[in-house]
């Protein structure tokens, strides 16, 4: 998970037998020290012969200790590299990545990170549908052009999430023996099309990120050898326009996740209000009404928002229902 995070302490790869022994030792220690917390090693395919690190998911909700100090004292870790919620450290010449998770997201995080890069691989399907699959579940990103207004969680239940992408949840939960088993599972969805995985079809940031992923590169090489794979017509949907694709999968999501449509319509209404408010009260209009510019304009905008909240309670709602002439009159009266 942390890759080659440890730079200044010698570490090496472990063969399976010594890896399993170390994993059992570390997990036993963590469970002894934190008996009430969820802790689990993230599984890799079962026939994997050697390992570059040990990934452990660790529930950190309301944790009262500093993990860096704990790792130094308990595992005598001389080098600890923190990257957001991941703590990488060396123990017995091996890199261990302790991955923090909230209690709410622990189960879905374990599924997302499991089986090498499978979560990222099938995440491409959800992305093409207009959703986001990650360690915190499946989400819909409410966007207007390139602006993300909000986010709605559809599910943190792995069975629901996989079924939505036409993937067999029971097969996933049974686990995988080989890397090819993982690839066979990824292409088993009717929504699969290898073109969406090719690096030349990815954006720059995605190309840079996935080019560094060994499992993703192994998938690309494996796909070159395969025939008769599903070929969902993503290109046809794109030619019909992004809205057509979004409509297709929005309707699918409404059917799969009963609460989603209510949440979506509420967010759509909130967005329409927000958009109208932006059109009726913004820096360009206030500048026109008052003649102020730059820092003075910025200070007035802050003042107006504070005054509006104090005077009207819900300032945004007040702006939304007022004619623009009344908004102008009120702004001028505050200068």
N, C-alpha and C positions, 0 to 999 in steps of 0.2 A: 504493500500500500504506500509506504514511504519511499519506494524505489531504493536507490543507493543514497539514502539520506546521511548515513554515517560516513564521514570523510576522514576523520583524524584518528580513528581507532580501528585496528585490524579486525576485519570480519571475513567470513568465508561461507561457502555454500555447505549445507548439511545434506547428507543422504537421508533417505526416509526413516530408517530405524533410529538414528540419533535425533532427527527432527521430532519424531513422535515422543521420544523420551523427554526431550527438553520441553515440548509443548505440555506434556502431562505435569512436569515439575512446576512450570510457570503458572499454569491454570490452578493447580492445587494451592499454590502460595496466594494467588489473588483471591480465590474463593475463601481461603482461611482468613485473610485480612479484611475482606469485604463480603461477609456471608449473606447479606441482604440484597446484594446487587446482582443484576444480570451480567454475566461474563461468558463469552464464548469465542473459541477460535473460529476464524472464517475458513470454511472448507474449500480446498482445491480438489481437482479431479483425483480420484482414488488411486490411480496407477502412476501418479507423478513420482518420479524417482529421486529428485533432489529439489532443494528449496533455497531461495536466496534470502528469505525473511519469514518471520512468523507474525501473522496479523491476528490481533485479538480485539474484539469489540467489547467495550467497557462502558457500562451505564454510569453517567456522571451527574445525573439530576440531583441537585442540592448537595453535591459533594463538598464536604467541609474541610478537606485537606488540599494542599498544593501537590499535584501529581509529580512535578519535577523533583521536589524534595523527597517524596515517597520513593521514587525510583532510584534516587541517589542512595538513600539509606538502605532500602530493602535489597536492591539488586547491585549495589555498588557501581552504579552506572556513572562513568566519568564523562561521557559525552552524551548529551540529550539534545535532540533536534526537534523543535516544535514547529509544526506547520498547521496552523489553525487548530483543529481538534485532534490532530495526530501527534503522538509523542513517540519518536523513534529513539531507541537506545541500544547499546551493545551489551550482550550478556553471553558469557561463555563463547566468545568469538563469533557471535551470531547477532544479526540485526532483528530486533523485536519492535513491532509497531503497535502501540496501544492506541486504539481509535475510540475517541469519546463519542457517546451517543446519549440523547435524552431517553428517558424511560418510554415515552410515547413512540419514539421512532426505532427503538431497539430491534424489534422483530423484523420490520421491513428493511432496516439497514443490513441486518444479517443476510437476508435474502438477496438484496441488491449487490452486496459485495461478494457473495458466494460464487464459487465455480469460476475462478479466474476473472475474465473480463466480460462475462456473460451479461451482467447488468447493463454495461455500456453498449454492448452489441445489440441487444434487443431494444435498448433505449432509442436507437435510430428509427425503429418502427414507430414508436410513440411520437418522436419528433416530427416525422413526416405527417402524422395524423393531426399535428397541431397541439400536442401535449408534451409534458416533461416528466420523465421517469427518473427518479433519483433515490438517494438513501432515505428520503423523507416521504416517499410514496409517489403516487401519480397525481399530477397537477395540470390544470388548465391555466394557461397564461392569457389573460384578457389584454389584447393589444389593439392599438389603433396606429396603423402604419408601423413605425419602429418604436412607438412609445408603449411601454407596458404599464397599464393602469392598475391592474390588480392580478391576484392569483387565487385560484380555487382548488382546494384539495378534493380530488374525486375519491381516493381510497388509499388506505395503508394495508389493505388485505391482499396478500400475494395471489390468492386464488382469483379474486375479482380482477386484479390488475392483469394477470396473464390471460384470463378468459377474454378480456376486452381486446387483446391483440391476437386472438385465435391461437393461443398457446396452451398446451396441456399442463395444467398445474400439478397434477399427480405425478406426471413424468418428471417435472422439475423437482418436486419434493423428494423423489426417490434418489436424486443425485446422479452423478456421472462418473464413469470409470476412466474415460480417456478424454483428451482434448477434442478428438473427432466426434465423440458423443455430444460434447457441448455444441460443436458447430452444426451437427445434424439437428439438434434441438432448435437452434437459432433459425434454421432455414425451414422448419416445419410449419411455420405460420403461412396462411394463404396470402398474407400481406408482404411476404418477402420479395425483394428484388435486389440482386447483387449490385446494381448500378448505384444504389444509395450508399453503398459502403466504399466504393472506389475513391481513393484519395483525391483524384482530379475533379470529383464531383462535390467535394467538401469545401467549406470556406477555409480561409487561411488559418484561423485559430484552431479549427478542428483538425486540419492536416498536420499542423505542428504537434498538437497533443497526441493524436492517435498514431502518428509515425513512430512515437517513442514507446508504444505499447506492444510488447512481444506477442501477446495473444491476438491482438488485432491484426498484426502483420501476418501471423500464422493463418488467420482466417482468410485474408486476401489470397495467400498462396494456395490454400485449400480450395477456395472457390474457383480458381483457375482450372482445377482438375475435375470439376463437377459438371454434370449435364442434367438436363430435365429438372432444373430447380424451378420453384414457383417464380413467376415474373409478374407481380402485381403492377398494373398500369399507372404508376405514379406520374409518369411523364404526361399521360393523357389528361390527368386531373390538373396538372400544372398548366397545360395548354388551355384548358377551360377556364383558368383563373383560380387564384388562391381561395376565393370565396366559395367556389364550387367544392373544393376539397374540404374546406372547413365545415361547410354545411353537411356533407356526407358523414363526417366523423363526429360532429356535434350531435346529430340525430342519433348516431350509434351510442354516444356517451349518455344522452338523455335516457335511452332505453336501458343501459347497463347500470346506471347510478341514479336511482330515483330522486335523490335530493338535489342533484346537480342542476336540473332545469330551473328550479326555484332560485337557487343561488346565482345562476347565470343571468336570469332575467332581472334580479335585484341589482347585480353589478352593472348590467347594461343600462338600467335606469340611473344608477349613481354616476355612470360615465357620461350620460347625456346631460345630467345636471352639471357636472364638473366642466364639461365642454362649453355649455352655455354660460356658466359663470366666468370662465376664462375669456370668453368673447365680450362680456359686458363689463368686466373689471380687470384691467391689466395695466402694466407699466406704460404702454404706448398711449392708452386713453388718458390715464392720469397725467401724463406729461403734457398732452394736448390741452387738458382742462386747466392745469396749474402753471404750465411753463417751466416747471422744475426739471432738472436733468441730473444724471450721474449720481453722486453720493446723496445729494439732497433728495432726489427722487426715491432712491432706495430707502432712506430713512422715513420718508413720508409713507411709503407703501407699508412698512412695518407698523407705523403708527396707526394707519387706517385699519389694518387687520385687527390690531389690538382693540381699537376703539369700537370697531364693528362688532366684535365678539362681546364686548362689555355692554354695548347698547342694544344689540338685537339678539343676543344669545347665539343662535345659529346664523352666523354672518353669511355663509355660503347660500343658505336657503333664502335669506333676505335678498341677496343680490339676484338670485334665480327668479324670484317672483316680481321684482321691481322693473318698471320701464327704465331704459338707460338714462332718460332725462332726470329721473329721480335720483339715480346713482350719481350722476354728474352734480346735481344740486347739493347732495350730501357731501361729496368729496370737497367741493368748493367751500362749503361751510366750515370745514375742518382746517383750512389753510390760514 
